[in-house]
Amino acid sequence: MKYMPEIIVIAHNIRSTHNIGAIFRTCEGFGVTKIILSGYSPYPSLPSDDPRLPHIAEKLTSQIHKTALDAEMMVPFEYSETPDLATLRQDGYRIVGLEQDDTSVILNEYSAPEKIALLLGEEVHGLTNELRESCDDLIEIPMVGKKESFNVSVACGIALYGLNYS
């Protein structure tokens, strides 16, 4: 059996609750260790000390659940305004951004390390230049159609498959 890396997914500034739910469901299917939601990404109710108004937390949790289908209760997650990439790096994770860039490695040509923190950026503009520069590696999914990118939750699934099975 092929070696499987330990993967954490960081979803930064993902606006859609449906995309967040789909990311939870995909991460559960691929055995992702944890999801870190950051920036303005919506997140399910926190187990304790949720700083949001209860009706806002309930509404977002309900919307995420529509696509997560209980995966939001199965995959450990945390919320942070800014992803703490330095601590992840100290814990042995290689920060891998999923982004089209002149320096990106095509997904099926990338040799996955033992511990990966896969960084996903916002739906339209992707990762900011600052976040790109904070990554150890950038990977991208080859595109052959006329569209320039996949939906972020679809791209997450493709990337997780590639990192696990390439």
N, C-alpha and C positions, 0 to 999 in steps of 0.2 A: 504494500500500500504506500502511496506517495505521502511524503512528509507534509503536514499541514501547518502553516504558520499561525502564530497567535495574532489575532487582529482586533484592534479597536477602531471603530469608525467615529470620526468627528464630523458632524453635520453643522456647518457654520453658515448662518444667515440664509437658511432655507425657509422661504416664506410660507409655503403651502402645508397645511396640516395633512393633506392627502399624501404628499411626498414623504413627510415624516413618518406617517403610518406605514407606507410601503417600504421605507428604509428599515423600520423596526422588523417588519415581517421578513424581509430579505435577509437581514442580519441574523435573525433567529434561525432561518433555514441553513445558513452557512456557518453557524456556530461561533459567531462573533462574540468576543469576551465581554465587550461593553460598548455602549454608544455614549459619546459626549455631544450634547447639544449646546450650541453656543451662539452668541450674537442675538439676533432677533428670531431665531428658530423657535417655533412653538414646542412645548414639551408637555407630556402627561403630568397629572398631579404627582407632586413629590410626596414620598412617604411621611416626611415630617417637615414642619416649618416652611410650607410653601408660601412665598412672599406675595403671591397674587391674590386678588379678591376671589373668594370662593366661587362665585358664578362664572368668572373668567376661566379659572382653572378647570371647572366642570365642563364648560363649553369646549375648550381646546382638547381636553381628554376625550370627550365624546367624539369629536371630529377625527382625532387621530385613530381612535378605536375602529372607525368605519373601514379603514384599510389595514390597520395592524391586526385586527381580529385576535386580540389577547396577546400578541407578541410583545406589546408594550409592557406587559406584566411578566414576561419571561426573560427578556434581555435586560440585564442591569444597565442603568443609565444614570447620568448626572447632567446637571445644567451648570454652565459657567459663562459669564459674559464674554470672556476671552479664553480661547483654548490655551491651556498651560503646556505648550510644546516643550519647554525646557525640562519640566518634570518628567514628561513622557520619555524624552531622550535620555535623561538620567536613569530611568527605569529600563533602559535597553531597547526602546522602540525606535525604529527608523520612521521618520515622518515622510509619508509618501502622499504627495498631492495629486489628485486626479484632475488634470488640466491640459488643454492644448497649448503648447508652447514650443518655441524653437529648441528648447533643451529637453523636452519630454522624450521618454523612451516609450516605444510602442509596447503596449501591454504584454503581448505574447513573446516579446524579446527581453522582458524584465525578469531578472533573477530575484525572486522574493526572499528577503531575509527571514530569520526566525520570528521576529516580533515587528509588527507593522502597525502604525497609526495612520489609517487611510483618511485623508482630509478631503472633504467635499465642500465645494463653494456654492454660492447662491445660484438660483436657477438661470438667470439671464446672463450675468457677467462673470460667473465663475469665481475663482480665487482672486483676491486683491493682489497687487504686486508685492505688498508687504508679506502676505501669507505665502506667496510663491517663493519668495526669497528665504523664508523661514523653513522651507521643506528641504529634507536631505535629497529627495528624488522627486521628479515629476514623471507621471506616467499618463499615457493617453490611449484612448480606444480608436483604432483606425476607422475612418468614415469613408464610405464609397458612394453614398447617395448625395443628393443635392443639399440636404439639411447639414448644418455645421456641427450639430451636437445632438446627443440623446437627452431625454428627460433625466433629471438628476437621480431619481430613484431607479430608473432602468440602468443608467450608467453605473450606479453603485452595485447592482446585481452582476453586471458584466465584469466589472473590476474584481469583485469578490471571487467570482468563478475563475477568472484568469489568475489571480494571486494564489488561489488554492489548487488549481489543477493544471497550470501551464508547465 
